[in-house]
Amino acid sequence: MKQRVLKIAHGSEPAIARLCERLRASPGVQDVVVSPCLRVDYELRRISLAHIEAMAEEEGVRFRAGLHAIARDFWKYLECNELANAAAPANGACCNRPPGRIR
């Protein structure tokens, strides 16, 4: 489960309401709350922040730029890595096993 707080830069009330309805109807989204920001709780294996941002853009909702945009990019990077690691076999990476003795 992931919980992201997304700061809205622009978007009309109807656009934000449409976005919330689309998010609530999306598989994997557990909760959507709008206070000054948009808080979304979701299952990463079913929906990602990149998909949420794409839906927001389709509805005409824009999130803040600057440091918040950098944070969102970092979250998307982490999510991508988390999904890639989950797809890898559990015993495949050397870092999953303690090192053996070198003889």
N, C-alpha and C positions, 0 to 999 in steps of 0.2 A: 504494500500500500504506500502510496505517495500522497503528500498533502502540499499543495503549492498555493501561495498567496500571490496573486497577479495584480499589479497596480494598473488601473485603467487610466489611460491618458485621454482618449476621446471615444465617444460612443453615445448615441442617444439612448434614452430610457427604453424605447421599444426594441432597439438593436440589442441592448444588454439583456432584456427579457427574452428575446428570441434565442440568443446564445445560451442562456441558462436552460431554457427548455430543450434545446438540442443536446446540451451536455447531459442533462438528466436522462434523456432518452438513449444516450450512447452506452453501449455495453462496456462495463468496467468502471464507470463513474458511480461512486457511492454517494457523494454529497456535493452540492453546489450552494454556496452562500455568498450573497452580495451585501457587503457593508461598504464602506468606501472602496474596498478592494474586492476582487473576486477570489474566493477560496474554493479550490477544487480538490476533493479527495478521490483518488482513482487507483485502480490496479494497473501496474505498469505492464503486465503481460497482455493486457487487453486494449489499452489506449496509452498514448504517450503525450508529453507536453507539446511536441511538435504538431501532433494532430489537434490538440486543443487550440494552439495558436492559429492553425490553419482555419479551424471553424470560426474563431473570433474574427479573423480577417475577412472571411466570407460574409459575416454579418455586419461588417463595418466597425468593429470594435478594435481599437488600437491600445496596446499596452505601452507603458512608459519606456522611454529610451534611457540612455546613460548607464549608470551602474545597474539599474534593474534589468536592462537588456543583456548586460554582461553576465549577471546572475542567471538569467534564463538560458543563455547559451551554455553556461557551465552545467546547469541542471540537465539540459538535453545531452550534453557530452557524457555526464555520469549515467544517465538512463541508457544511452547507447552501449556503454561499457557493461553495465549491469545485465542487459539483455544478451550481449555477446558472451559474457561469462556464464550466464545461466544455460546457454545453448551448448557450451563446451562440455565434454565428458568430465565427470567429477574426479576421476583419477588420472586425467591426462596431463595436467600441468605439474612441473617439478616443484613448484612452490606449495603444492597441496600435500607433499610428503616431506618428512624431515630428512635432512641430508644424511647419507650413509658415511661410513668411515672410508677414507681414502687409504688404500694399502700400497 
